[in-house]
Amino acid sequence: MVGINKTDVNTKPCVADANQAIGIAEKEFIKGYGEEVLKERPFVATLVNDTIWVVKGTFPKGNPGEIRKGGVARAEINANNCKIIKVIHGK
C-alpha cells in the first residue's frame, strides 16, 4: 500500500476569496432576514487568521442630520470547511 504525502492532499481553502464568502453569507442573510437585508449592500468580507471569513453589511446612508438606529447583518464562515459559524443581525 502506498502512503499519501501531505503534498498530495489538496490544501486549497473551501472559501477561497472574499466574493465567495459574500455569496455564501448573502444566502444565509436572506434565509434569516428576507430580501430586505440586501439593502445593506455592499457586504464586506475580511479573512481573520487565515481561517474565518467575517462578512458584514454596510449601514444604509440616511439624510444629513437624521438620527438613525439599527445594525447590520454579520456572518462568520470557516474558510477551510465552508461551515457557517454564526449569522447575526445587530439592532
Secondary structure, DSSP 4 states (H G I P E B T S, - for coil): -PPPPGGGS----SS-SHHHHHHHHHHHHHHHH-GGGGGGPSPEEEEETTTEEEEE--PPP--TT-------EEEEEETTT--EEEEEE--
